[in-house]
Amino acid sequence: MPHAVSTSPERESSAGPEDDFLPDAPAVDTKEKDEDSNTEEPADTQPKPEARTAAADGSTKLEDLFDDDEDDEFSSSAQSKPQDSSQPKPQEASKAQYSEPDTLRQFYSRLFPFRPLFQWLNHSPTPQPDFQNREFAFVLPGGAYIRYQSFASADLFRKQCIQMTPERFEIGPQYSINPRDRKTLRKASSFRPVMKELVFDIDMTDYDPIRTCCSGAKMCHKCWQFIIMAIKVVDAALRDDFGFQHILWVYSGRRGAHAWISDKRAREMDDAKRKSIAGYLELLRGSDNGKKGLGIRRPLHPHIDRSLKILNPYFQNEVLADQDPWESAEQAEKLIQLLPDKTLTAALQKKWDSAPDRTSNQKWADIDAVAEGGNLSTLSAKQLVEVKQDIRLEYTYPRLDAEVSKKLNHLLKSPFVVHPGTGRVCVPIDVRRLEEFDPFAVPTVTQLLQEIDDWDQKTGALSEEERNKVQDWQKTGLKPYVEYFRGYVASLLKEEGKGKRGRDEDGGVEGMEF
């Protein structure tokens, strides 16, 4: 893996212990990023007052309902291509139905993959501090938010979810001690996060300044292409520039995606290193990057050059053709503002005023045609190419919520929980088949429970022994996602086992079944 030899003085993280970790960073002119308030799944990064864990009337602490008794460890993507680019019809079930305690109780008891999730976070088949000292936060029906929950085993974790039926739960870091014991410490500073996956959050709302098909919480197949672009660019950088191998992409359940990097080297990074990697990937800062362009230096950094090669086909087809971002005169003004040549922009404005029906594809072609046709540009051919490269990046490069990635103690929504607004399960995305992933084909919790009933009815002729061989999740559309996740976890544990054998004689994952 390449290492940094220097970073530009403009970079926010240009000095510090993380310098030896980063590849050479793409040089850009830095701008202050507005504090994010549009993330789909906000997560607290600071300890909450204990009052937050109390019931609405203040009479009973919800955390007192949790059973801390020890128990034994319990033993337990195929997607469709989009048919069209229209906005799919919303599911008939209401949000209340998705969050209904009985629905969630059935989901947690019959479908949720607790064992592979435990092994993923524990890095071993048997319980160890990686999981036991890990923080979980429960979001209960009605809005109660309980932090600093921890569990000695996967079985206890499963039992608690079935008992409390959280709308979702979020995963935090492993702490220096069990989070439940934090108040027993004489020094608060002794309670500190020591390990967590490096995470990234891509949310469609950050694309509102450039997408034209939808806005806010709405999403369609057309604007999902922005998430595909972002995943491809970020995944390539994480693998090629940083050498990470265990990267899990997860659909957020509505309009975004999360990345979890589980390599040991990533999990053990401090905040400074996390901030540096986030800065390395963050080219677009803020929700709308304004009139002055990106200020990217030349020659292009290899990461930016690679990203352009990935993104160029999407710019032509998904941005210019599908989004048509400069269709109206008001929209075309955004393009004018990104061209730093008054002579050229005046000529283009005149042409477009006389032909208001020109598409974005045609207006994009007009830039070269007008510049070359009558010596109407003060830019050299090389400068014009660079300006157009910057515009392509403006409309295609990932718009990350970098704040999610910078802090070790940030919590993020777990894979496989149910999104309370759509009812869809937050399933993993197989990046090898990324173009085939259809977020609107992801099953909802009510669909999955119905599929179990349908399977049971269709197989009534089978013997009880034969029926018992098939677990409930294997009867549903959740099966390919769980199988993909189990394979991901098996690969991670295999590497963790090799690392342990290098330190001692522990065989790690030998004999483990998936």
Summary of the structure (lengths in Angstrom):
residues: 514
radius of gyration: 25.1
end to end distance: 31.8
largest distance: 82.3
contacts: 1572
relative contact order: 0.16
helix: 45%
strand: 10%
